Amino acid sequence: KLQLNMLGAVLLLALTAQATRIIGGQGNFQYEYVPEKLALPSSVHMKNGHGLARDHQGNIYFTYESDSVDADTRALIRFDPDGTGAEVLGTDNTLAQGTPHGLRISYEADGVYLYHSNNQATVHKTTLDGRILWSRNESSLWSNTSFWPFRPTDAVVPPAGARNRDLFVTDGYGQAFIHELTTSRGAYTNSSFGGAGSSLSPPRFNCPHGINYDPRRGLLVVADRANHRFMYLNFDGTFNSSVPMPDSVSLPCNIDFGFDASHALVPNLGSYTDLGKAANGTVAVLDESNRVVSVVEIAKLLGDQGHQHPHDAIFLANGDIVVCCWYPGRISYWRRLSAEESATRTAEAANHPEQ
């Protein structure tokens, strides 16, 4: 009788664990939340989660805004490829000043670097350990021009082989221009394009929040968030094409590539008119034609734990994804289900649509 009771208890625990699994997405891109991964060090007191990057070794980089800044505050963490081993990086608190925002990795002829876009008119270039190589603040150069205020949100250097390998910096929270800086010291090249608006050609933006290089098309791509679209641009800033986003991804913050040759990952901020209560922040997988093939409803699945507004998301080499949320700051690891698991879950959903 005791053995039967123990067996029943084990079965009950197994069924409870199965029932409490948090899984989102559709088709071949379904993901399970793994709460034990991406644990933050006790020294981190995060206010807002902002930027993610991944290096060729699979290490995960995360930048965030802290509740307050003192001498010991940092703004950059590196995790091992499996989401463990968090290490706080940086030699001082410089990166934590202002509002740390965008984070992008760049493979250049002389090394691998991180570019940090800070809303306080500043761009930093660092090593992967967070050591600052240069910082560029444009306050004195642009304070009395049409480029002011300058509140950069993201940056990218196109890869080797691209025609233009300058640093493209997008002013998502300022005047909606995209500026070109040199990678060697952050000097302004006297080249800018864009500005506020909604036209396609010439391109105009309404919160050009993220910028990346799309290897599938060989073009720059801008997450034109409040215009609810992606804008593809040539390296001289001229219009190539645009991709409107559906309601499920209506406020795209950024776009990531690298898992395979076809797919992209897009964090959708969701409604921010009622902070802390939104239930529509998502992360979407796009196919090679930029059609939505899967939507992970982050806010609906984890909103009660504060994961409300997806702000950045990256693929890992094994197909898993990492998501960071803006307010309140959160970071989460999502394991991609195997083909067999996805097929089983899809069949179960078809048989029990009321669930």
RODO-2510 file (C-alpha; in nm, 4 decimals, decimal comma):
residues 355
     n   res          X          Y          Z
     1     k     0,0000     0,0000     0,0000
     2     l     0,2874     0,2362     0,0832
     3     q     0,4492     0,1603    -0,2524
     4     l     0,1221     0,2326    -0,4326
     5     n     0,0885     0,5631    -0,2487
     6     m     0,4443     0,6566    -0,3392
     7     l     0,3836     0,5624    -0,7024
     8     g     0,0691     0,7753    -0,7052
     9     a     0,2596     1,0695    -0,5620
    10     v     0,5302     1,0373    -0,8272
    11     l     0,2707     1,0223    -1,1038
    12     l     0,0911     1,3249    -0,9609
    13     l     0,4152     1,5235    -0,9544
    14     a     0,4917     1,4237    -1,3132
    15     l     0,1454     1,5234    -1,4322
    16     t     0,1661     1,8531    -1,2443
    17     a     0,5028     1,9314    -1,4009
    18     q     0,3647     1,8495    -1,7443
    19     a     0,0585     2,0666    -1,6883
    20     t     0,2652     2,3663    -1,5716
    21     r     0,5059     2,3706    -1,8672
    22     i     0,4978     2,7082    -2,0391
    23     i     0,5071     2,6625    -2,4163
    24     g     0,4366     2,9075    -2,6958
    25     g     0,4570     2,9300    -3,0725
    26     q     0,3179     2,7308    -3,3634
    27     g     0,4273     2,4757    -3,6215
    28     n     0,7982     2,3983    -3,6311
    29     f     0,8841     2,6948    -3,4101
    30     q     0,7467     2,6155    -3,0665
    31     y     0,9378     2,7015    -2,7524
    32     e     0,9336     2,6080    -2,3858
    33     y     1,0293     2,8556    -2,1160
    34     v     1,3265     2,7370    -1,9067
    35     p     1,3098     2,9391    -1,5827
    36     e     1,6345     2,8145    -1,4305
    37     k     1,8472     2,9635    -1,7093
    38     l     1,9772     3,3213    -1,7439
    39     a     1,9775     3,3819    -1,3690
    40     l     2,1096     3,7299    -1,2913
    41     p     2,3890     3,7881    -1,0375
    42     s     2,2763     3,9297    -0,7043
    43     s     2,4673     4,2524    -0,7749
    44     v     2,2358     4,3353    -1,0675
    45     h     1,9406     4,5621    -0,9886
    46     m     1,7718     4,5994    -1,3249
    47     k     1,5170     4,8651    -1,4095
    48     n     1,4778     4,8033    -1,7846
    49     g     1,6019     4,5245    -2,0118
    50     h     1,7319     4,6493    -2,3445
    51     g     1,9811     4,4717    -2,5730
    52     l     2,1076     4,1234    -2,6615
    53     a     2,3917     3,9845    -2,8732
    54     r     2,5563     3,6483    -2,9396
    55     d     2,9147     3,5736    -3,0450
    56     h     3,0392     3,2910    -3,2687
    57     q     3,1220     3,0818    -2,9632
    58     g     2,7577     3,1036    -2,8604
    59     n     2,8081     3,3301    -2,5586
    60     i     2,5108     3,5542    -2,4791
    61     y     2,5527     3,9262    -2,4019
    62     f     2,2904     4,1385    -2,2298
    63     t     2,2784     4,5115    -2,1586
    64     y     2,0292     4,6777    -1,9253
    65     e     1,9484     4,9920    -1,7318
    66     s     1,9946     4,9787    -1,3552
    67     d     1,7662     5,1195    -1,0856
    68     s     2,0466     5,3554    -0,9864
    69     v     2,4157     5,3966    -1,0632
    70     d     2,7003     5,3939    -0,8123
    71     a     3,0690     5,3100    -0,8410
    72     d     3,0032     4,9366    -0,8575
    73     t     2,7161     4,9444    -1,1092
    74     r     2,7694     4,7732    -1,4440
    75     a     2,5519     4,7386    -1,7548
    76     l     2,6809     4,4300    -1,9384
    77     i     2,6484     4,0586    -1,8590
    78     r     2,7856     3,7586    -2,0463
    79     f     2,6270     3,4141    -2,0154
    80     d     2,7661     3,0824    -2,1325
    81     p     2,5989     2,9386    -2,4457
    82     d     2,3697     2,7210    -2,2327
    83     g     2,2375     3,0196    -2,0360
    84     t     2,4445     2,9594    -1,7224
    85     g     2,7612     3,1168    -1,5834
    86     a     2,6551     3,4827    -1,5698
    87     e     2,9532     3,7197    -1,5579
    88     v     2,9231     4,0949    -1,5041
    89     l     3,1591     4,2812    -1,7376
    90     g     3,3256     4,6224    -1,7512
    91     t     3,6081     4,7987    -1,5685
    92     d     3,3974     5,0854    -1,4298
    93     n     3,0438     5,2235    -1,4412
    94     t     3,0774     5,4234    -1,7652
    95     l     2,8531     5,1918    -1,9678
    96     a     2,5846     5,2176    -1,6975
    97     q     2,5624     5,5974    -1,7216
    98     g     2,2690     5,7484    -1,9094
    99     t     2,0421     5,4833    -2,0612
   100     p     2,2235     5,1762    -2,2000
   101     h     2,0077     5,0568    -2,4882
   102     g     2,1164     4,8842    -2,8104
   103     l     2,3848     4,6142    -2,8262
   104     r     2,5407     4,4756    -3,1437
   105     i     2,8400     4,2493    -3,2067
   106     s     3,0761     4,3205    -3,4960
   107     y     3,3460     4,1043    -3,6541
   108     e     3,6152     4,3338    -3,7910
   109     a     3,9602     4,2854    -3,9426
   110     d     4,1390     4,3447    -3,6138
   111     g     3,8988     4,1768    -3,3710
   112     v     3,5479     4,1238    -3,2393
   113     y     3,3705     4,4129    -3,0716
   114     l     3,0470     4,5297    -2,9146
   115     y     2,8734     4,8562    -3,0024
   116     h     2,6579     5,0079    -2,7287
   117     s     2,3944     5,2682    -2,8185
   118     n     2,3105     5,4881    -2,5222
   119     n     2,0074     5,7203    -2,5248
   120     q     2,2263     5,9931    -2,3759
   121     a     2,3638     6,0978    -2,7192
   122     t     2,6447     5,8422    -2,6892
   123     v     2,7853     5,5391    -2,8685
   124     h     3,0538     5,3177    -2,7137
   125     k     3,2791     5,0591    -2,8761
   126     t     3,4089     4,7906    -2,6406
   127     t     3,5869     4,4587    -2,6361
   128     l     3,3812     4,1516    -2,5549
   129     d     3,4891     4,1967    -2,1921
   130     g     3,3351     4,5434    -2,1798
   131     r     3,6603     4,7408    -2,1975
   132     i     3,5842     5,0727    -2,3685
   133     l     3,7901     5,1494    -2,6787
   134     w     3,6158     5,4742    -2,7645
   135     s     3,3075     5,6708    -2,6678
   136     r     3,1401     5,9245    -2,8921
   137     n     2,9010     6,1841    -2,7534
   138     e     2,7468     6,4092    -3,0174
   139     s     2,6100     6,6783    -2,7845
   140     s     2,8616     6,9460    -2,8803
   141     l     2,8480     6,8665    -3,2534
   142     w     2,4712     6,8465    -3,3003
   143     s     2,3087     7,0394    -3,0140
   144     n     2,2119     7,3334    -3,2381
   145     t     2,1256     7,1373    -3,5510
   146     s     1,8286     6,9455    -3,6907
   147     f     1,9908     6,6274    -3,5555
   148     w     1,9189     6,7320    -3,1963
   149     p     1,8087     6,5758    -2,9675
   150     f     2,0154     6,2673    -3,0511
   151     r     1,9018     5,9573    -2,8597
   152     p     2,0546     5,6524    -3,0288
   153     t     1,8851     5,3179    -2,9866
   154     d     2,0838     5,0738    -3,2038
   155     a     2,3810     5,0386    -3,4385
   156     v     2,5281     4,7917    -3,6856
   157     v     2,8396     4,7387    -3,8954
   158     p     2,7698     4,5389    -4,2138
   159     p     2,9900     4,2249    -4,2359
   160     a     3,3039     4,1651    -4,4392
   161     g     3,2292     4,1794    -4,8099
   162     a     2,9610     4,4455    -4,7792
   163     r     3,0198     4,7595    -4,9855
   164     n     3,0034     4,9906    -4,6860
   165     r     3,1480     4,8911    -4,3494
   166     d     3,0798     5,2102    -4,1570
   167     l     2,8877     5,2042    -3,8303
   168     f     2,5218     5,2883    -3,8943
   169     v     2,3576     5,4371    -3,5831
   170     t     1,9821     5,4828    -3,5628
   171     d     1,8360     5,7700    -3,3626
   172     g     1,5171     5,5949    -3,2572
   173     y     1,4207     5,8258    -2,9721
   174     g     1,5422     6,1531    -3,1195
   175     q     1,5022     6,2970    -3,4690
   176     a     1,4693     5,9612    -3,6500
   177     f     1,7842     5,9918    -3,8611
   178     i     2,0409     5,7229    -3,9308
   179     h     2,3996     5,8466    -3,9027
   180     e     2,7254     5,6945    -4,0239
   181     l     3,0293     5,6882    -3,7952
   182     t     3,3726     5,5394    -3,8512
   183     t     3,4465     5,2154    -3,6673
   184     s     3,8033     5,3206    -3,5865
   185     r     3,7143     5,6095    -3,3531
   186     g     3,3456     5,6923    -3,3942
   187     a     3,4002     6,0028    -3,6040
   188     y     3,0998     6,1366    -3,7929
   189     t     3,1385     6,0785    -4,1679
   190     n     2,9047     6,3667    -4,2580
   191     s     2,6530     6,1160    -4,3894
   192     s     2,2996     6,0929    -4,2517
   193     f     1,9637     5,9951    -4,3952
   194     g     1,6042     5,9516    -4,2878
   195     g     1,4268     6,1848    -4,0502
   196     a     1,0753     6,1852    -3,9099
   197     g     0,7802     6,0831    -4,1256
   198     s     0,6243     5,7847    -4,2986
   199     s     0,7258     5,8081    -4,6657
   200     l     0,9090     5,5248    -4,8375
   201     s     1,1212     5,7144    -5,0865
   202     p     1,2915     5,9119    -4,9535
   203     p     1,2770     5,6946    -4,6418
   204     r     1,1292     5,8530    -4,3322
   205     f     1,0807     5,6888    -3,9955
   206     n     0,8658     5,7015    -3,6844
   207     c     1,0906     5,5578    -3,4128
   208     p     1,3581     5,3727    -3,6137
   209     h     1,4241     5,1631    -3,3065
   210     g     1,6483     4,8865    -3,4402
   211     i     1,8886     4,8413    -3,7295
   212     n     2,0617     4,5299    -3,8599
   213     y     2,2125     4,3751    -4,1705
   214     d     1,9916     4,1111    -4,3339
   215     p     2,2231     3,8427    -4,4783
   216     r     1,9330     3,6960    -4,6745
   217     r     1,9060     4,0119    -4,8843
   218     g     2,2411     4,1850    -4,8403
   219     l     2,0708     4,5048    -4,7215
   220     l     2,0300     4,7198    -4,4141
   221     v     1,6969     4,6646    -4,2402
   222     v     1,5385     4,9134    -3,9999
   223     a     1,2714     4,8312    -3,7435
   224     d     1,0501     5,1359    -3,8055
   225     r     0,8518     5,0672    -3,4932
   226     a     0,5730     5,3253    -3,4795
   227     n     0,5192     5,2929    -3,8560
   228     h     0,4593     4,9199    -3,7915
   229     r     0,7036     4,7998    -4,0551
   230     f     1,0540     4,7034    -4,1555
   231     m     1,2310     4,9223    -4,4075
   232     y     1,5032     4,7798    -4,6334
   233     l     1,7702     5,0266    -4,7393
   234     n     2,0715     5,0333    -4,9659
   235     f     2,4007     5,1343    -4,8059
   236     d     2,3650     5,4897    -4,9343
   237     g     2,0384     5,5228    -4,7420
   238     t     1,8065     5,4974    -5,0420
   239     f     1,4860     5,2962    -5,0264
   240     n     1,4773     4,9341    -5,1396
   241     s     1,1525     4,7888    -5,0009
   242     s     0,9263     4,7775    -4,6979
   243     v     0,7529     4,4999    -4,5072
   244     p     0,4386     4,5935    -4,3088
   245     m     0,3934     4,3954    -3,9899
   246     p     0,0594     4,2366    -3,8873
   247     d    -0,1178     4,3120    -3,5602
   248     s     0,0645     4,0279    -3,3836
   249     v     0,3958     4,2096    -3,4455
   250     s     0,2731     4,5669    -3,4775
   251     l     0,5547     4,7355    -3,2803
   252     p     0,8748     4,5644    -3,3986
   253     c     1,1746     4,6629    -3,1890
   254     n     1,4501     4,4820    -3,3762
   255     i     1,5268     4,1827    -3,5981
   256     d     1,7790     3,9013    -3,5550
   257     f     1,9262     3,6433    -3,7919
   258     g     2,1791     3,3636    -3,7706
   259     f     1,9941     3,0463    -3,6743
   260     d     1,9685     2,9343    -4,0371
   261     a     1,9723     3,0920    -4,3810
   262     s     1,5990     3,1576    -4,3921
   263     h     1,4414     3,2757    -4,0696
   264     a     1,4367     3,5952    -3,8641
   265     l     1,3320     3,6702    -3,5067
   266     v     1,1361     3,9834    -3,4122
   267     p     1,0507     4,1179    -3,0647
   268     n     0,7206     4,3081    -3,0557
   269     l     0,6909     4,5588    -2,7720
   270     g     0,3142     4,5339    -2,7366
   271     s     0,0942     4,8075    -2,5927
   272     y     0,2744     5,0467    -2,3620
   273     t    -0,0110     5,2844    -2,2858
   274     d    -0,0918     5,0879    -1,9694
   275     l     0,2468     4,9872    -1,8335
   276     g     0,2622     4,6659    -1,6385
   277     k    -0,0773     4,5469    -1,7622
   278     a    -0,0181     4,4785    -2,1315
   279     a    -0,0943     4,1285    -2,2499
   280     n     0,0090     4,1494    -2,6140
   281     g     0,3886     4,1698    -2,6183
   282     t     0,5166     3,8917    -2,8461
   283     v     0,8161     3,7442    -3,0269
   284     a     0,7645     3,6297    -3,3860
   285     v     0,9543     3,4043    -3,6246
   286     l     0,9533     3,5194    -3,9883
   287     d     1,0282     3,3015    -4,2906
   288     e     1,2513     3,3922    -4,5868
   289     s     0,9725     3,6099    -4,7289
   290     n     0,9240     3,7811    -4,3907
   291     r     0,5884     3,6163    -4,3342
   292     v     0,5027     3,5368    -3,9731
   293     v     0,5193     3,1592    -3,9175
   294     s     0,5121     3,1514    -3,5372
   295     v     0,4218     3,3881    -3,2532
   296     v     0,5286     3,3312    -2,8927
   297     e     0,2920     3,5332    -2,6753
   298     i     0,5430     3,6312    -2,4116
   299     a     0,3167     3,8685    -2,2169
   300     k     0,0235     3,6272    -2,2045
   301     l     0,2456     3,3378    -2,0980
   302     l     0,4749     3,5176    -1,8523
   303     g     0,3106     3,8534    -1,7906
   304     d     0,2273     3,7651    -1,4321
   305     q     0,6036     3,7354    -1,3762
   306     g     0,6753     4,0748    -1,5287
   307     h     0,7654     3,9675    -1,8827
   308     q     0,5471     4,2265    -2,0546
   309     h     0,7252     4,4118    -2,3330
   310     p     0,9751     4,2174    -2,5511
   311     h     1,2476     4,4618    -2,6492
   312     d     1,5120     4,2373    -2,8045
   313     a     1,5408     3,8701    -2,8965
   314     i     1,8123     3,6527    -3,0472
   315     f     1,8436     3,3049    -3,1913
   316     l     2,0997     3,0694    -3,0415
   317     a     2,2941     2,8273    -3,2614
   318     n     2,0854     2,5299    -3,1446
   319     g     1,7585     2,7026    -3,2362
   320     d     1,6680     2,8132    -2,8837
   321     i     1,5887     3,1814    -2,8292
   322     v     1,6620     3,4445    -2,5662
   323     v     1,4199     3,7305    -2,5008
   324     c     1,4657     4,0450    -2,2953
   325     c     1,1755     4,2646    -2,1885
   326     w     1,1892     4,6380    -2,1432
   327     y     0,9687     4,7303    -1,8469
   328     p     0,9956     4,5840    -1,5980
   329     g     1,3343     4,4451    -1,6980
   330     r     1,3326     4,0690    -1,7547
   331     i     1,5332     3,8118    -1,9519
   332     s     1,4183     3,4616    -2,0436
   333     y     1,5458     3,1464    -2,2139
   334     w     1,3183     2,9451    -2,4442
   335     r     1,4057     2,5939    -2,5603
   336     r     1,2940     2,5068    -2,9106
   337     l     1,0841     2,1898    -2,9117
   338     s     1,1989     1,9013    -3,1258
   339     a     1,0080     1,8199    -3,4430
   340     e     0,8418     1,5275    -3,2633
   341     e     0,7407     1,7410    -2,9649
   342     s     0,6017     2,0120    -3,1906
   343     a     0,4025     1,7611    -3,3966
   344     t     0,2542     1,6065    -3,0812
   345     r     0,1608     1,9446    -2,9366
   346     t     0,0070     2,0588    -3,2657
   347     a    -0,2025     1,7429    -3,2854
   348     e    -0,3187     1,7830    -2,9253
   349     a    -0,4201     2,1429    -2,9935
   350     a    -0,6189     2,0314    -3,2974
   351     n    -0,7986     1,7659    -3,0927
   352     h    -0,8738     2,0029    -2,8026
   353     p    -0,9271     2,3491    -2,9587
   354     e    -1,1096     2,4713    -2,6494
   355     q    -0,7868     2,4560    -2,4542
***
